[in-house]
């Protein structure tokens, strides 16, 4: 794979002198190591010369011009003008913004597989251009290479529900929160006294918090709508653990809790400067209220209950995103049975594994709501919003999980498939290369929920299946109502 690196990755990777070592140097070196081990190529764009030229230290500038010669430089890269200027603007040639656009255009035109940058502005533009899965932070790029090429580390963290008073309030995950909120310590002590609860992810070896979500029950939304409401008071993933999809894992825990306990709404507040959080929340169906609260924070809300009139005008995928992820719809869409081998089932849906410990040796795809499935199915029937019933073959012989199709891609190009699925898949790049000796179907989907196993013999009795599914099978229309009833129990 070809991975384009921004100047803010190159500079900590090539400090030039011991005095120039930066906070990201260690992580950048790890990225370089993983790229070498996976036969991936770190590339630089010729426009990066403008960034280096801006360094006022002449000696360091000269050293860096020499050091970059060991990297692959993109030859004849795509022009930045191919991008939508209503999104990226028309900056002056040689400016920071212009260089950013050059990097994005190379990614947009598939001259590289991924772009790695710590620039928040680049990530905002990437989101608007639909490149959010291919423009990665430094930690995200490390996680991607570890997922595709490396053996995942053992003893990965688990999600636990605890009282806030059980948490070490000196953990470094709280440092940035104290910067944003002057009275954070006072508020945290109040959470302890009120016995508020939290979902936490803890590194089993270091004992650090990798992620935290503090929540409480309220009687309605801040702007007047009443009903049982789950407020997410604090939601944070440590930068040291980004790229593992722990944010999705924590949100999944909150959604499961809210659905099981029949909450009507879920919401949180956050300063709008946290653009990554805003994008993440919207992708999960949160909508921003028209007004901010008294501290100037945006209010992001999600409804969990609905009536038929409210979802009938939406597509099945739109309704799933708006009211899900645990809500599945059966209007204007199809439903398919998807066979999956036990080993891949355990990695993709670790919480549903009948034998292995929860989250032991878990890949990022196991933490996520947004996942991907690869196969050699010849089916061309799958469309966004279709339901996927995952059938665990060989041992359980039952449907155990439900997902909703987002998009599909068929290809024999391993690089194209890897770019498309990123860390969503259970497969390593070597696995993908083997699969791509034949046309491979990649299915991006959203995990809705696990269900009590629906056995093969039960499905046969009710006309859902005639025998063991060997490939993706569409359910007959007469079986939909039976499946819908089984799932809703």
LINCOR-V683613 format. One line per field, one symbol per residue. ss: DSSP state (~ for helix, > for strand, _ for the rest). phi: phi as a letter, one per 40 degrees, with the letter a starting at -180 (. if undefined). A space follows every 10 residues. Layout:
ss->???
phi->???
This chain:
ss->_>>>>_~~~~ ~~~____~~~ ____~~~~~~ ~~~~~~~___ >>>>___~~~ ~~~____~~~ ~~~~~~~~~~ _>>______~ ~~__~~~~__ _____~~~~~ ~~~~~~~~__ ___>>>___~ ~~~~~~~~~_ ____>>_~~~ ~~~~~~~~~_ ________>> >>>~~~____ _~~~~~~~~~ ___~~~~~~~ ~~~___>>>> >>______>> >>>>>>>>>> _____>>>>> >>>>>>>_~~ ~____~~~~~ ~~~~~~~~~~ ____>>>>>> ____~~~~~~ ~~~___>>__ _______>>> >>>____~~~ ~~___~~~~~ ~~~_______ ____>>>>>> _~~~~~~~_~ ~~________ ___~~~~__> >>>>>_____ ______>>>> >>_____>>> >>>>>>>>>> >__~~~~~~~ ~~~~____~~ ~~~~~____> >>>>>>>>>> >>>>>~~~~~ ~_________ __>>__~~~~ ~~~~~~~~_
phi->.bbcbcccbc cccbcgadcc dbcccccccc dccccccbfc bcbbcdccdc cccccccccc cccccccccc ccbccfcdcc cccccccbgb ccdgcdcccd cccccccdcg cbcabbabcc cccccccccg bccbbbcccc ccccccccbb ccccgccbcb bbcccccccc dcccdccccc bcbccccccc dcccfcbacb bbccccgccc aabcbacbci ccbhcbidbb cccababcdc bcgcgccccc cccccccccc cfccbaaaba cccccccccd cccbgcbccc bccccgccbb bacbbabccc bccbcccccc ccbccccbbb bfabbbcbca cdccdcccbc cbccbcccgc fccdcccccc babbabdccb ccbdgccbbc bccgccfacb abbbccabab abcccccccc cfccbccccc cccccccbdb cbbcabccac bddbcdcccc cbgcbcaccc acbcccdccc cccdccccc
